[in-house]
Amino acid sequence: MNAPYPPPPPPPAAGQDRTTLWGVLGIVLGLLCCGILGIVFGYLSIRDAKRSGRSPVLGWLAIVFGVLNIIGSGFLWAGGNYPVYND
């Protein structure tokens, strides 16, 4: 006789799952200003997605955009086109 499948994990309580929140914050910050924060929030999104059984796509996108932001900023800085504000 086959063993029964284990029951699926219970859904998180309302307001406890922050996978989407971390993913969207990571994407927005990774694209606009702070690549490091995009990577951090992307990691948090992936971690929460694994815990709740959801898709980690937003987290991976946040990490990719954060890394691209850091690389692009490095190229701008190395090329001398990085904005410097001197008063």
BELJOVEN-V184996 format. One record per backbone hydrogen bond with DSSP energy under -1.0 kcal/mol. NH is the residue of the N-H (numbers start at 1). CO is the residue of the C=O. E is the energy in kcal/mol with one decimal. If there is no record, write none. Layout:
BEGIN
nh={NH	NH}
co={CO	CO}
e={E	E}
END
This chain:
BEGIN
nh={16	22	23	24	25	26	27	28	29	30	31	32	33	34	38	39	40	41	42	43	44	45	46	47	48	49	50	51	52	53	54	60	61	62	63	64	65	66	67	68	69	70	71	72	73	74	75	76	77	78	79	81}
co={13	18	19	20	21	22	23	24	25	26	27	28	29	29	34	35	36	37	38	39	40	41	42	43	44	45	46	47	48	49	49	56	57	58	59	60	61	62	63	64	65	66	67	68	69	70	71	72	73	74	75	76}
e={-2.3	-2.7	-2.2	-2.9	-2.5	-2.5	-2.3	-2.6	-2.7	-2.3	-2.1	-2.4	-1.5	-1.2	-1.9	-2.0	-2.3	-2.9	-1.9	-2.3	-2.2	-2.2	-2.3	-2.6	-2.3	-2.3	-2.2	-1.7	-2.1	-1.3	-1.8	-2.1	-2.5	-2.3	-2.1	-2.4	-2.8	-2.2	-2.5	-2.6	-2.1	-2.1	-2.7	-2.8	-2.5	-2.0	-2.2	-2.3	-2.6	-2.7	-2.0	-1.9}
END
